[in-house]
């Protein structure tokens, strides 16, 4: 049985969470989890190709959200928080080439966020507070809605800084330009309630 081997999948909205628990492998060698889209693109995995505590945490968190969705089908969810910015500025609408929705329900939305080398996002906002799972984010410049630079990172963090997890409140309209030699890549878990 798949559940007995530690395999959990959820294909709704193109997300599959995979866990491989092979008893014959030491924890340091264990591929703990990989988050993949239905197209098979790896979204969260340690750069060495081995699993990491961070990717396991991400998979566990998303797996828990999916399980909660299944068990809470009959429970009424609180209404989502309203967005103070125009719907046209919502990240997947305003900057779809950078923000791909990989899962969404009435409680959360999960975005796969990428900014290519030398690329700049279109102006967009994030309506809800979020947990970010950052696989790489280096040198960058961020602008506000008035076109003013509000943040600039001039040094590339060491590889040991990633993956990193951080909390962000709702983000007003902004745009990020990638000044690094690697693409920016993160998963943003937006909490609607």
C-alpha positions as CSV (number, residue, x, y, z in Angstrom):
1,X,0.0,0.0,0.0
2,X,1.4,3.5,-0.9
3,X,0.5,5.0,2.5
4,X,2.5,2.2,4.3
5,X,5.6,3.1,2.3
6,X,5.3,6.7,3.3
7,X,4.1,7.9,-0.1
8,X,1.5,10.7,-0.1
9,X,0.3,12.3,-3.3
10,X,-2.3,14.9,-4.1
11,X,-2.8,15.8,-7.7
12,X,-5.5,18.5,-7.2
13,X,-4.1,21.8,-8.6
14,X,-1.0,20.1,-10.0
15,X,0.7,19.4,-6.7
16,X,2.3,16.1,-5.6
17,X,4.1,15.7,-2.3
18,X,6.3,12.7,-2.3
19,X,8.1,11.1,0.7
20,X,10.5,8.2,0.4
21,X,11.2,6.4,3.6
22,X,13.5,3.6,2.8
23,X,14.5,1.8,6.0
24,X,17.9,0.8,4.5
25,X,19.1,4.4,4.1
26,X,20.7,6.5,6.8
27,X,18.9,9.8,7.5
28,X,21.7,11.8,6.1
29,X,21.2,10.0,2.8
30,X,17.4,9.9,2.8
31,X,15.6,11.8,0.2
32,X,13.1,13.1,2.7
33,X,10.7,14.8,0.3
34,X,10.4,16.5,-3.1
35,X,7.6,18.8,-4.1
36,X,6.9,18.5,-7.8
37,X,4.3,20.0,-10.1
38,X,2.4,17.6,-12.3
39,X,4.8,18.5,-15.1
40,X,7.6,16.9,-13.0
41,X,9.6,20.0,-12.3
42,X,11.3,19.9,-8.9
43,X,10.2,22.7,-6.7
44,X,11.9,22.0,-3.3
45,X,14.9,19.9,-2.9
46,X,18.3,20.3,-1.4
47,X,21.0,21.4,-3.9
48,X,23.0,18.2,-3.2
49,X,20.1,16.1,-4.5
50,X,19.5,14.7,-1.1
51,X,16.5,15.6,1.0
52,X,16.8,18.3,3.6
53,X,15.0,19.1,6.8
54,X,13.6,22.2,5.1
55,X,12.1,20.3,2.1
56,X,10.7,17.7,4.5
57,X,9.2,20.5,6.6
58,X,7.7,22.1,3.4
59,X,6.3,18.7,2.3
60,X,4.9,18.0,5.7
61,X,3.3,21.5,6.0
62,X,1.7,21.2,2.6
63,X,0.7,17.6,3.2
64,X,-1.0,18.7,6.5
65,X,-2.8,21.5,4.6
66,X,-4.1,18.9,2.0
67,X,-5.1,16.5,4.8
68,X,-6.9,19.4,6.6
69,X,-8.7,20.2,3.4
70,X,-10.0,16.7,3.1
71,X,-11.1,16.4,6.7
72,X,-12.6,19.8,6.9
73,X,-14.8,19.5,3.8
74,X,-17.9,19.7,6.0
75,X,-16.6,22.4,8.4
76,X,-17.3,26.0,7.4
77,X,-14.1,28.0,6.9
78,X,-13.8,31.6,8.1
79,X,-14.1,34.2,5.3
80,X,-10.8,35.1,3.6
81,X,-9.3,38.4,4.6
82,X,-10.0,41.2,2.1
83,X,-7.2,42.6,0.1
84,X,-6.4,46.3,0.5
85,X,-5.1,46.5,-3.1
86,X,-6.8,46.1,-6.5
87,X,-7.4,42.6,-7.7
88,X,-5.4,43.5,-10.8
89,X,-2.3,43.8,-8.6
90,X,-2.6,40.2,-7.2
91,X,0.7,38.5,-7.9
92,X,-0.5,35.7,-10.2
93,X,-2.6,38.1,-12.2
94,X,-0.1,41.1,-12.4
95,X,3.1,39.0,-12.8
96,X,2.1,35.6,-14.0
97,X,5.5,34.8,-15.5
98,X,6.9,34.9,-12.0
99,X,4.1,33.6,-9.8
100,X,2.6,30.2,-10.6
101,X,-0.3,28.9,-8.4
102,X,0.5,25.3,-7.5
103,X,-2.2,24.9,-4.9
104,X,-5.2,26.9,-3.7
105,X,-8.2,26.5,-1.5
106,X,-10.3,28.7,0.7
107,X,-7.6,28.8,3.4
108,X,-4.2,29.0,1.6
109,X,-2.6,29.6,-1.7
110,X,0.8,28.2,-2.6
111,X,2.9,30.1,-5.2
112,X,6.0,28.9,-7.1
113,X,8.0,32.2,-7.5
114,X,10.9,32.6,-9.9
115,X,12.8,35.6,-11.2
116,X,15.2,34.8,-14.0
117,X,18.8,36.2,-14.1
118,X,18.5,39.8,-15.1
119,X,14.7,39.6,-15.0
120,X,12.3,42.1,-13.3
121,X,8.9,41.3,-12.1
122,X,5.9,43.5,-13.1
123,X,4.4,45.5,-10.2
124,X,2.3,43.3,-8.0
125,X,1.1,42.8,-4.4
126,X,0.6,39.9,-2.0
127,X,-2.7,40.3,-0.1
128,X,-2.1,37.8,2.7
129,X,0.7,37.1,5.2
130,X,3.0,34.4,4.0
131,X,5.6,31.8,4.9
132,X,8.5,31.8,2.3
133,X,10.6,28.8,1.7
134,X,13.5,30.4,-0.2
135,X,15.7,28.0,-2.2
136,X,17.8,30.8,-3.6
137,X,17.7,34.6,-3.5
138,X,20.9,36.6,-4.1
139,X,21.6,40.1,-5.3
140,X,18.5,42.0,-6.0
141,X,16.8,45.4,-6.2
142,X,13.2,46.1,-5.1
143,X,11.0,49.0,-6.1
144,X,7.7,50.3,-4.6
145,X,4.6,51.4,-6.5
146,X,6.1,54.9,-7.0
147,X,9.2,53.5,-8.7
148,X,11.5,54.2,-5.8
149,X,14.2,51.6,-4.7
150,X,13.1,50.4,-1.3
151,X,15.7,47.6,-0.9
152,X,18.9,46.5,-2.5
153,X,20.9,43.4,-1.7
154,X,24.5,43.9,-3.1
155,X,26.1,40.6,-1.9
156,X,25.2,37.1,-2.8
157,X,24.6,35.1,0.4
158,X,26.7,31.9,0.9
159,X,25.2,28.7,-0.4
160,X,24.9,27.5,3.3
161,X,22.3,30.3,3.8
162,X,19.8,28.2,1.8
163,X,17.2,26.9,2.0
164,X,15.8,29.6,4.3
165,X,12.3,30.1,5.7
166,X,10.8,33.4,6.7
167,X,7.6,35.1,7.6
168,X,6.2,38.1,5.7
169,X,3.1,40.2,6.3
170,X,1.0,41.1,3.3
171,X,3.2,42.9,0.8
172,X,2.1,46.2,-0.8
173,X,2.8,46.7,-4.5
174,X,6.4,46.1,-5.4
175,X,8.7,44.7,-8.1
176,X,11.9,42.8,-7.7
177,X,14.8,42.7,-10.2
178,X,17.3,39.8,-10.0
179,X,20.9,41.1,-10.2
180,X,22.5,37.8,-9.4
181,X,23.9,35.1,-11.7
182,X,21.3,32.5,-10.5
183,X,17.5,32.6,-10.7
184,X,15.6,33.6,-7.6
185,X,13.4,30.6,-6.6
186,X,11.0,30.3,-3.6
187,X,7.7,28.9,-2.6
188,X,5.3,31.3,-1.0
189,X,2.5,29.9,1.2
190,X,-0.1,32.6,1.5
191,X,-2.5,32.3,4.5
192,X,-5.9,33.6,3.4
193,X,-7.5,33.4,6.9
